[in-house]
Amino acid sequence: MGENTYIIRMNETATADDKAKIAAEIVASGGTIEHEYTLLKAFAVRLPETSVSTFSTNPLVEVEKDQEVTTQ
């Protein structure tokens, strides 16, 4: 099982403490934070596939696979 890059976005009701807890959980689960967004409550993370389900079931976050976005 490898690692993939994901965007973990916090919902609007998440506090700064919630964001810090999620960041700690990412690292504790073997992931690395590649980028912390400032305009959004979100992280770009490299995460083992086995850890994705842990975050997918957390009601404070949405998890999506990082991918290229185009406008046309």
PDB file of N, CA, C and O in Angstrom:
ATOM      1  N   MET A   1       0.835  -1.181   0.000  1.00  0.00           N
ATOM      2  CA  MET A   1       0.000   0.000   0.000  1.00  0.00           C
ATOM      3  C   MET A   1       0.878   1.241   0.000  1.00  0.00           C
ATOM      4  O   MET A   1       1.804   1.354   0.803  1.00  0.00           O
ATOM      5  N   GLY A   2       0.590   2.160  -0.888  1.00  0.00           N
ATOM      6  CA  GLY A   2       1.402   3.351  -1.008  1.00  0.00           C
ATOM      7  C   GLY A   2       0.752   4.566  -0.394  1.00  0.00           C
ATOM      8  O   GLY A   2      -0.296   4.498   0.249  1.00  0.00           O
ATOM      9  N   GLU A   3       1.412   5.668  -0.619  1.00  0.00           N
ATOM     10  CA  GLU A   3       0.880   6.943  -0.158  1.00  0.00           C
ATOM     11  C   GLU A   3       0.364   7.717  -1.358  1.00  0.00           C
ATOM     12  O   GLU A   3       0.917   7.631  -2.455  1.00  0.00           O
ATOM     13  N   ASN A   4      -0.693   8.468  -1.139  1.00  0.00           N
ATOM     14  CA  ASN A   4      -1.245   9.342  -2.157  1.00  0.00           C
ATOM     15  C   ASN A   4      -1.419  10.719  -1.557  1.00  0.00           C
ATOM     16  O   ASN A   4      -1.393  10.886  -0.337  1.00  0.00           O
ATOM     17  N   THR A   5      -1.597  11.704  -2.421  1.00  0.00           N
ATOM     18  CA  THR A   5      -1.791  13.071  -1.971  1.00  0.00           C
ATOM     19  C   THR A   5      -3.281  13.389  -1.950  1.00  0.00           C
ATOM     20  O   THR A   5      -4.008  13.099  -2.900  1.00  0.00           O
ATOM     21  N   TYR A   6      -3.716  13.983  -0.857  1.00  0.00           N
ATOM     22  CA  TYR A   6      -5.115  14.323  -0.656  1.00  0.00           C
ATOM     23  C   TYR A   6      -5.235  15.757  -0.178  1.00  0.00           C
ATOM     24  O   TYR A   6      -4.286  16.339   0.348  1.00  0.00           O
ATOM     25  N   ILE A   7      -6.420  16.311  -0.371  1.00  0.00           N
ATOM     26  CA  ILE A   7      -6.780  17.590   0.223  1.00  0.00           C
ATOM     27  C   ILE A   7      -7.742  17.255   1.358  1.00  0.00           C
ATOM     28  O   ILE A   7      -8.769  16.610   1.146  1.00  0.00           O
ATOM     29  N   ILE A   8      -7.401  17.698   2.555  1.00  0.00           N
ATOM     30  CA  ILE A   8      -8.284  17.543   3.707  1.00  0.00           C
ATOM     31  C   ILE A   8      -8.772  18.934   4.062  1.00  0.00           C
ATOM     32  O   ILE A   8      -8.004  19.794   4.493  1.00  0.00           O
ATOM     33  N   ARG A   9     -10.081  19.135   3.870  1.00  0.00           N
ATOM     34  CA  ARG A   9     -10.679  20.453   4.093  1.00  0.00           C
ATOM     35  C   ARG A   9     -11.592  20.395   5.315  1.00  0.00           C
ATOM     36  O   ARG A   9     -12.449  19.518   5.422  1.00  0.00           O
ATOM     37  N   MET A  10     -11.399  21.327   6.220  1.00  0.00           N
ATOM     38  CA  MET A  10     -12.223  21.425   7.423  1.00  0.00           C
ATOM     39  C   MET A  10     -13.546  22.102   7.072  1.00  0.00           C
ATOM     40  O   MET A  10     -13.603  22.930   6.163  1.00  0.00           O
ATOM     41  N   ASN A  11     -14.617  21.745   7.800  1.00  0.00           N
ATOM     42  CA  ASN A  11     -15.872  22.445   7.558  1.00  0.00           C
ATOM     43  C   ASN A  11     -15.828  23.827   8.203  1.00  0.00           C
ATOM     44  O   ASN A  11     -14.913  24.125   8.971  1.00  0.00           O
ATOM     45  N   GLU A  12     -16.795  24.655   7.902  1.00  0.00           N
ATOM     46  CA  GLU A  12     -16.755  26.054   8.335  1.00  0.00           C
ATOM     47  C   GLU A  12     -16.877  26.225   9.846  1.00  0.00           C
ATOM     48  O   GLU A  12     -16.458  27.250  10.384  1.00  0.00           O
ATOM     49  N   THR A  13     -17.441  25.243  10.534  1.00  0.00           N
ATOM     50  CA  THR A  13     -17.610  25.368  11.980  1.00  0.00           C
ATOM     51  C   THR A  13     -16.364  24.930  12.752  1.00  0.00           C
ATOM     52  O   THR A  13     -16.309  25.088  13.971  1.00  0.00           O
ATOM     53  N   ALA A  14     -15.378  24.389  12.065  1.00  0.00           N
ATOM     54  CA  ALA A  14     -14.162  23.914  12.736  1.00  0.00           C
ATOM     55  C   ALA A  14     -13.377  25.088  13.317  1.00  0.00           C
ATOM     56  O   ALA A  14     -13.233  26.135  12.685  1.00  0.00           O
ATOM     57  N   THR A  15     -12.881  24.891  14.516  1.00  0.00           N
ATOM     58  CA  THR A  15     -12.109  25.934  15.204  1.00  0.00           C
ATOM     59  C   THR A  15     -10.615  25.747  14.918  1.00  0.00           C
ATOM     60  O   THR A  15     -10.200  24.771  14.294  1.00  0.00           O
ATOM     61  N   ALA A  16      -9.833  26.702  15.389  1.00  0.00           N
ATOM     62  CA  ALA A  16      -8.375  26.591  15.266  1.00  0.00           C
ATOM     63  C   ALA A  16      -7.873  25.365  16.037  1.00  0.00           C
ATOM     64  O   ALA A  16      -6.944  24.692  15.593  1.00  0.00           O
ATOM     65  N   ASP A  17      -8.483  25.077  17.185  1.00  0.00           N
ATOM     66  CA  ASP A  17      -8.113  23.880  17.946  1.00  0.00           C
ATOM     67  C   ASP A  17      -8.426  22.608  17.164  1.00  0.00           C
ATOM     68  O   ASP A  17      -7.639  21.662  17.162  1.00  0.00           O
ATOM     69  N   ASP A  18      -9.589  22.591  16.494  1.00  0.00           N
ATOM     70  CA  ASP A  18      -9.952  21.435  15.665  1.00  0.00           C
ATOM     71  C   ASP A  18      -8.916  21.234  14.561  1.00  0.00           C
ATOM     72  O   ASP A  18      -8.505  20.107  14.283  1.00  0.00           O
ATOM     73  N   LYS A  19      -8.498  22.335  13.936  1.00  0.00           N
ATOM     74  CA  LYS A  19      -7.511  22.250  12.857  1.00  0.00           C
ATOM     75  C   LYS A  19      -6.187  21.711  13.379  1.00  0.00           C
ATOM     76  O   LYS A  19      -5.543  20.894  12.721  1.00  0.00           O
ATOM     77  N   ALA A  20      -5.783  22.162  14.551  1.00  0.00           N
ATOM     78  CA  ALA A  20      -4.535  21.677  15.153  1.00  0.00           C
ATOM     79  C   ALA A  20      -4.626  20.188  15.478  1.00  0.00           C
ATOM     80  O   ALA A  20      -3.658  19.451  15.287  1.00  0.00           O
ATOM     81  N   LYS A  21      -5.787  19.740  15.970  1.00  0.00           N
ATOM     82  CA  LYS A  21      -5.981  18.315  16.290  1.00  0.00           C
ATOM     83  C   LYS A  21      -5.910  17.466  15.025  1.00  0.00           C
ATOM     84  O   LYS A  21      -5.292  16.401  15.023  1.00  0.00           O
ATOM     85  N   ILE A  22      -6.543  17.936  13.948  1.00  0.00           N
ATOM     86  CA  ILE A  22      -6.498  17.190  12.687  1.00  0.00           C
ATOM     87  C   ILE A  22      -5.059  17.125  12.174  1.00  0.00           C
ATOM     88  O   ILE A  22      -4.618  16.079  11.696  1.00  0.00           O
ATOM     89  N   ALA A  23      -4.333  18.228  12.271  1.00  0.00           N
ATOM     90  CA  ALA A  23      -2.931  18.235  11.828  1.00  0.00           C
ATOM     91  C   ALA A  23      -2.125  17.204  12.618  1.00  0.00           C
ATOM     92  O   ALA A  23      -1.312  16.478  12.045  1.00  0.00           O
ATOM     93  N   ALA A  24      -2.345  17.139  13.918  1.00  0.00           N
ATOM     94  CA  ALA A  24      -1.632  16.164  14.753  1.00  0.00           C
ATOM     95  C   ALA A  24      -2.024  14.735  14.373  1.00  0.00           C
ATOM     96  O   ALA A  24      -1.180  13.839  14.358  1.00  0.00           O
ATOM     97  N   GLU A  25      -3.311  14.526  14.066  1.00  0.00           N
ATOM     98  CA  GLU A  25      -3.778  13.195  13.656  1.00  0.00           C
ATOM     99  C   GLU A  25      -3.166  12.776  12.324  1.00  0.00           C
ATOM    100  O   GLU A  25      -2.862  11.600  12.123  1.00  0.00           O
ATOM    101  N   ILE A  26      -2.985  13.724  11.422  1.00  0.00           N
ATOM    102  CA  ILE A  26      -2.364  13.417  10.128  1.00  0.00           C
ATOM    103  C   ILE A  26      -0.956  12.872  10.349  1.00  0.00           C
ATOM    104  O   ILE A  26      -0.588  11.839   9.790  1.00  0.00           O
ATOM    105  N   VAL A  27      -0.183  13.565  11.155  1.00  0.00           N
ATOM    106  CA  VAL A  27       1.191  13.149  11.432  1.00  0.00           C
ATOM    107  C   VAL A  27       1.217  11.826  12.195  1.00  0.00           C
ATOM    108  O   VAL A  27       2.029  10.951  11.895  1.00  0.00           O
ATOM    109  N   ALA A  28       0.332  11.680  13.176  1.00  0.00           N
ATOM    110  CA  ALA A  28       0.289  10.451  13.983  1.00  0.00           C
ATOM    111  C   ALA A  28      -0.082   9.231  13.149  1.00  0.00           C
ATOM    112  O   ALA A  28       0.308   8.109  13.474  1.00  0.00           O
ATOM    113  N   SER A  29      -0.832   9.449  12.079  1.00  0.00           N
ATOM    114  CA  SER A  29      -1.247   8.323  11.235  1.00  0.00           C
ATOM    115  C   SER A  29      -0.221   7.993  10.154  1.00  0.00           C
ATOM    116  O   SER A  29      -0.475   7.161   9.283  1.00  0.00           O
ATOM    117  N   GLY A  30       0.935   8.646  10.212  1.00  0.00           N
ATOM    118  CA  GLY A  30       1.986   8.362   9.239  1.00  0.00           C
ATOM    119  C   GLY A  30       1.982   9.276   8.038  1.00  0.00           C
ATOM    120  O   GLY A  30       2.735   9.059   7.090  1.00  0.00           O
ATOM    121  N   GLY A  31       1.142  10.297   8.065  1.00  0.00           N
ATOM    122  CA  GLY A  31       1.067  11.230   6.954  1.00  0.00           C
ATOM    123  C   GLY A  31       2.012  12.405   7.122  1.00  0.00           C
ATOM    124  O   GLY A  31       2.597  12.614   8.185  1.00  0.00           O
ATOM    125  N   THR A  32       2.145  13.159   6.053  1.00  0.00           N
ATOM    126  CA  THR A  32       2.931  14.390   6.094  1.00  0.00           C
ATOM    127  C   THR A  32       2.093  15.516   5.507  1.00  0.00           C
ATOM    128  O   THR A  32       1.363  15.322   4.535  1.00  0.00           O
ATOM    129  N   ILE A  33       2.204  16.679   6.102  1.00  0.00           N
ATOM    130  CA  ILE A  33       1.490  17.847   5.594  1.00  0.00           C
ATOM    131  C   ILE A  33       2.393  18.512   4.576  1.00  0.00           C
ATOM    132  O   ILE A  33       3.469  19.003   4.918  1.00  0.00           O
ATOM    133  N   GLU A  34       1.959  18.529   3.328  1.00  0.00           N
ATOM    134  CA  GLU A  34       2.728  19.124   2.244  1.00  0.00           C
ATOM    135  C   GLU A  34       2.502  20.633   2.174  1.00  0.00           C
ATOM    136  O   GLU A  34       3.407  21.391   1.825  1.00  0.00           O
ATOM    137  N   HIS A  35       1.281  21.059   2.512  1.00  0.00           N
ATOM    138  CA  HIS A  35       0.951  22.483   2.457  1.00  0.00           C
ATOM    139  C   HIS A  35      -0.238  22.750   3.368  1.00  0.00           C
ATOM    140  O   HIS A  35      -1.187  21.967   3.400  1.00  0.00           O
ATOM    141  N   GLU A  36      -0.189  23.843   4.102  1.00  0.00           N
ATOM    142  CA  GLU A  36      -1.326  24.277   4.901  1.00  0.00           C
ATOM    143  C   GLU A  36      -1.875  25.544   4.257  1.00  0.00           C
ATOM    144  O   GLU A  36      -1.169  26.546   4.143  1.00  0.00           O
ATOM    145  N   TYR A  37      -3.124  25.496   3.842  1.00  0.00           N
ATOM    146  CA  TYR A  37      -3.751  26.639   3.183  1.00  0.00           C
ATOM    147  C   TYR A  37      -4.152  27.679   4.216  1.00  0.00           C
ATOM    148  O   TYR A  37      -4.541  27.339   5.334  1.00  0.00           O
ATOM    149  N   THR A  38      -4.056  28.951   3.834  1.00  0.00           N
ATOM    150  CA  THR A  38      -4.409  30.022   4.761  1.00  0.00           C
ATOM    151  C   THR A  38      -5.786  30.615   4.467  1.00  0.00           C
ATOM    152  O   THR A  38      -6.464  31.062   5.392  1.00  0.00           O
ATOM    153  N   LEU A  39      -6.211  30.631   3.225  1.00  0.00           N
ATOM    154  CA  LEU A  39      -7.526  31.173   2.901  1.00  0.00           C
ATOM    155  C   LEU A  39      -8.641  30.171   3.181  1.00  0.00           C
ATOM    156  O   LEU A  39      -9.791  30.553   3.397  1.00  0.00           O
ATOM    157  N   LEU A  40      -8.299  28.907   3.176  1.00  0.00           N
ATOM    158  CA  LEU A  40      -9.231  27.830   3.496  1.00  0.00           C
ATOM    159  C   LEU A  40      -8.714  27.104   4.720  1.00  0.00           C
ATOM    160  O   LEU A  40      -7.516  27.124   5.001  1.00  0.00           O
ATOM    161  N   LYS A  41      -9.598  26.474   5.435  1.00  0.00           N
ATOM    162  CA  LYS A  41      -9.167  25.600   6.528  1.00  0.00           C
ATOM    163  C   LYS A  41      -8.882  24.241   5.895  1.00  0.00           C
ATOM    164  O   LYS A  41      -9.725  23.344   5.903  1.00  0.00           O
ATOM    165  N   ALA A  42      -7.674  24.110   5.346  1.00  0.00           N
ATOM    166  CA  ALA A  42      -7.374  22.888   4.595  1.00  0.00           C
ATOM    167  C   ALA A  42      -5.887  22.594   4.585  1.00  0.00           C
ATOM    168  O   ALA A  42      -5.050  23.460   4.842  1.00  0.00           O
ATOM    169  N   PHE A  43      -5.589  21.337   4.279  1.00  0.00           N
ATOM    170  CA  PHE A  43      -4.223  20.851   4.155  1.00  0.00           C
ATOM    171  C   PHE A  43      -4.090  20.047   2.874  1.00  0.00           C
ATOM    172  O   PHE A  43      -5.030  19.362   2.471  1.00  0.00           O
ATOM    173  N   ALA A  44      -2.937  20.124   2.233  1.00  0.00           N
ATOM    174  CA  ALA A  44      -2.554  19.150   1.213  1.00  0.00           C
ATOM    175  C   ALA A  44      -1.657  18.169   1.952  1.00  0.00           C
ATOM    176  O   ALA A  44      -0.660  18.566   2.556  1.00  0.00           O
ATOM    177  N   VAL A  45      -2.007  16.896   1.906  1.00  0.00           N
ATOM    178  CA  VAL A  45      -1.282  15.908   2.705  1.00  0.00           C
ATOM    179  C   VAL A  45      -0.887  14.704   1.848  1.00  0.00           C
ATOM    180  O   VAL A  45      -1.540  14.369   0.860  1.00  0.00           O
ATOM    181  N   ARG A  46       0.193  14.081   2.264  1.00  0.00           N
ATOM    182  CA  ARG A  46       0.584  12.780   1.723  1.00  0.00           C
ATOM    183  C   ARG A  46       0.215  11.799   2.830  1.00  0.00           C
ATOM    184  O   ARG A  46       0.696  11.901   3.959  1.00  0.00           O
ATOM    185  N   LEU A  47      -0.652  10.846   2.483  1.00  0.00           N
ATOM    186  CA  LEU A  47      -1.260   9.999   3.500  1.00  0.00           C
ATOM    187  C   LEU A  47      -1.256   8.545   3.055  1.00  0.00           C
ATOM    188  O   LEU A  47      -1.585   8.253   1.905  1.00  0.00           O
ATOM    189  N   PRO A  48      -0.885   7.617   3.954  1.00  0.00           N
ATOM    190  CA  PRO A  48      -0.988   6.202   3.602  1.00  0.00           C
ATOM    191  C   PRO A  48      -2.445   5.857   3.291  1.00  0.00           C
ATOM    192  O   PRO A  48      -3.362   6.344   3.953  1.00  0.00           O
ATOM    193  N   GLU A  49      -2.648   5.020   2.287  1.00  0.00           N
ATOM    194  CA  GLU A  49      -4.003   4.640   1.891  1.00  0.00           C
ATOM    195  C   GLU A  49      -4.798   4.052   3.053  1.00  0.00           C
ATOM    196  O   GLU A  49      -6.015   4.217   3.128  1.00  0.00           O
ATOM    197  N   THR A  50      -4.105   3.372   3.950  1.00  0.00           N
ATOM    198  CA  THR A  50      -4.785   2.749   5.084  1.00  0.00           C
ATOM    199  C   THR A  50      -5.336   3.769   6.079  1.00  0.00           C
ATOM    200  O   THR A  50      -6.175   3.422   6.910  1.00  0.00           O
ATOM    201  N   SER A  51      -4.884   5.003   6.010  1.00  0.00           N
ATOM    202  CA  SER A  51      -5.340   6.040   6.946  1.00  0.00           C
ATOM    203  C   SER A  51      -6.458   6.909   6.390  1.00  0.00           C
ATOM    204  O   SER A  51      -7.066   7.676   7.136  1.00  0.00           O
ATOM    205  N   VAL A  52      -6.737   6.806   5.117  1.00  0.00           N
ATOM    206  CA  VAL A  52      -7.728   7.684   4.489  1.00  0.00           C
ATOM    207  C   VAL A  52      -9.106   7.505   5.113  1.00  0.00           C
ATOM    208  O   VAL A  52      -9.810   8.490   5.339  1.00  0.00           O
ATOM    209  N   SER A  53      -9.500   6.277   5.393  1.00  0.00           N
ATOM    210  CA  SER A  53     -10.844   6.031   5.935  1.00  0.00           C
ATOM    211  C   SER A  53     -11.030   6.682   7.296  1.00  0.00           C
ATOM    212  O   SER A  53     -12.144   7.080   7.638  1.00  0.00           O
ATOM    213  N   THR A  54      -9.963   6.799   8.077  1.00  0.00           N
ATOM    214  CA  THR A  54     -10.051   7.455   9.380  1.00  0.00           C
ATOM    215  C   THR A  54     -10.520   8.895   9.228  1.00  0.00           C
ATOM    216  O   THR A  54     -11.356   9.366  10.000  1.00  0.00           O
ATOM    217  N   PHE A  55      -9.988   9.585   8.243  1.00  0.00           N
ATOM    218  CA  PHE A  55     -10.360  10.984   8.042  1.00  0.00           C
ATOM    219  C   PHE A  55     -11.680  11.107   7.280  1.00  0.00           C
ATOM    220  O   PHE A  55     -12.419  12.072   7.474  1.00  0.00           O
ATOM    221  N   SER A  56     -11.973  10.152   6.431  1.00  0.00           N
ATOM    222  CA  SER A  56     -13.214  10.187   5.656  1.00  0.00           C
ATOM    223  C   SER A  56     -14.448  10.088   6.539  1.00  0.00           C
ATOM    224  O   SER A  56     -15.516  10.573   6.166  1.00  0.00           O
ATOM    225  N   THR A  57     -14.315   9.468   7.701  1.00  0.00           N
ATOM    226  CA  THR A  57     -15.462   9.321   8.602  1.00  0.00           C
ATOM    227  C   THR A  57     -15.549  10.436   9.640  1.00  0.00           C
ATOM    228  O   THR A  57     -16.482  10.457  10.443  1.00  0.00           O
ATOM    229  N   ASN A  58     -14.593  11.360   9.635  1.00  0.00           N
ATOM    230  CA  ASN A  58     -14.595  12.462  10.591  1.00  0.00           C
ATOM    231  C   ASN A  58     -15.566  13.536  10.093  1.00  0.00           C
ATOM    232  O   ASN A  58     -15.406  14.035   8.979  1.00  0.00           O
ATOM    233  N   PRO A  59     -16.575  13.903  10.901  1.00  0.00           N
ATOM    234  CA  PRO A  59     -17.564  14.885  10.443  1.00  0.00           C
ATOM    235  C   PRO A  59     -17.018  16.304  10.282  1.00  0.00           C
ATOM    236  O   PRO A  59     -17.683  17.154   9.689  1.00  0.00           O
ATOM    237  N   LEU A  60     -15.826  16.570  10.797  1.00  0.00           N
ATOM    238  CA  LEU A  60     -15.245  17.905  10.668  1.00  0.00           C
ATOM    239  C   LEU A  60     -14.532  18.136   9.347  1.00  0.00           C
ATOM    240  O   LEU A  60     -14.208  19.277   9.016  1.00  0.00           O
ATOM    241  N   VAL A  61     -14.278  17.067   8.577  1.00  0.00           N
ATOM    242  CA  VAL A  61     -13.465  17.218   7.369  1.00  0.00           C
ATOM    243  C   VAL A  61     -14.090  16.551   6.157  1.00  0.00           C
ATOM    244  O   VAL A  61     -14.935  15.663   6.267  1.00  0.00           O
ATOM    245  N   GLU A  62     -13.647  17.009   5.006  1.00  0.00           N
ATOM    246  CA  GLU A  62     -13.915  16.349   3.725  1.00  0.00           C
ATOM    247  C   GLU A  62     -12.566  15.980   3.145  1.00  0.00           C
ATOM    248  O   GLU A  62     -11.625  16.773   3.194  1.00  0.00           O
ATOM    249  N   VAL A  63     -12.467  14.780   2.595  1.00  0.00           N
ATOM    250  CA  VAL A  63     -11.218  14.308   2.025  1.00  0.00           C
ATOM    251  C   VAL A  63     -11.433  14.056   0.541  1.00  0.00           C
ATOM    252  O   VAL A  63     -12.391  13.392   0.143  1.00  0.00           O
ATOM    253  N   GLU A  64     -10.537  14.591  -0.266  1.00  0.00           N
ATOM    254  CA  GLU A  64     -10.589  14.299  -1.698  1.00  0.00           C
ATOM    255  C   GLU A  64      -9.173  14.113  -2.220  1.00  0.00           C
ATOM    256  O   GLU A  64      -8.222  14.724  -1.732  1.00  0.00           O
ATOM    257  N   LYS A  65      -9.061  13.271  -3.204  1.00  0.00           N
ATOM    258  CA  LYS A  65      -7.754  13.025  -3.811  1.00  0.00           C
ATOM    259  C   LYS A  65      -7.313  14.299  -4.520  1.00  0.00           C
ATOM    260  O   LYS A  65      -8.094  14.919  -5.242  1.00  0.00           O
ATOM    261  N   ASP A  66      -6.072  14.680  -4.313  1.00  0.00           N
ATOM    262  CA  ASP A  66      -5.513  15.870  -4.955  1.00  0.00           C
ATOM    263  C   ASP A  66      -5.370  15.591  -6.445  1.00  0.00           C
ATOM    264  O   ASP A  66      -4.885  14.531  -6.841  1.00  0.00           O
ATOM    265  N   GLN A  67      -5.786  16.529  -7.254  1.00  0.00           N
ATOM    266  CA  GLN A  67      -5.697  16.354  -8.699  1.00  0.00           C
ATOM    267  C   GLN A  67      -5.594  17.706  -9.381  1.00  0.00           C
ATOM    268  O   GLN A  67      -5.897  18.749  -8.799  1.00  0.00           O
ATOM    269  N   GLU A  68      -5.173  17.658 -10.592  1.00  0.00           N
ATOM    270  CA  GLU A  68      -5.062  18.889 -11.370  1.00  0.00           C
ATOM    271  C   GLU A  68      -6.438  19.394 -11.734  1.00  0.00           C
ATOM    272  O   GLU A  68      -7.312  18.614 -12.111  1.00  0.00           O
ATOM    273  N   VAL A  69      -6.635  20.700 -11.621  1.00  0.00           N
ATOM    274  CA  VAL A  69      -7.901  21.338 -11.968  1.00  0.00           C
ATOM    275  C   VAL A  69      -7.668  22.263 -13.136  1.00  0.00           C
ATOM    276  O   VAL A  69      -6.721  23.049 -13.130  1.00  0.00           O
ATOM    277  N   THR A  70      -8.521  22.179 -14.139  1.00  0.00           N
ATOM    278  CA  THR A  70      -8.418  23.082 -15.291  1.00  0.00           C
ATOM    279  C   THR A  70      -9.705  23.874 -15.423  1.00  0.00           C
ATOM    280  O   THR A  70     -10.747  23.477 -14.902  1.00  0.00           O
ATOM    281  N   THR A  71      -9.625  24.998 -16.123  1.00  0.00           N
ATOM    282  CA  THR A  71     -10.807  25.830 -16.313  1.00  0.00           C
ATOM    283  C   THR A  71     -11.446  25.626 -17.668  1.00  0.00           C
ATOM    284  O   THR A  71     -12.542  26.124 -17.925  1.00  0.00           O
ATOM    285  N   GLN A  72     -10.760  24.890 -18.545  1.00  0.00           N
ATOM    286  CA  GLN A  72     -11.348  24.659 -19.857  1.00  0.00           C
ATOM    287  C   GLN A  72     -11.074  23.282 -20.337  1.00  0.00           C
ATOM    288  O   GLN A  72     -11.499  22.914 -21.433  1.00  0.00           O
TER     289      GLN A  72
END
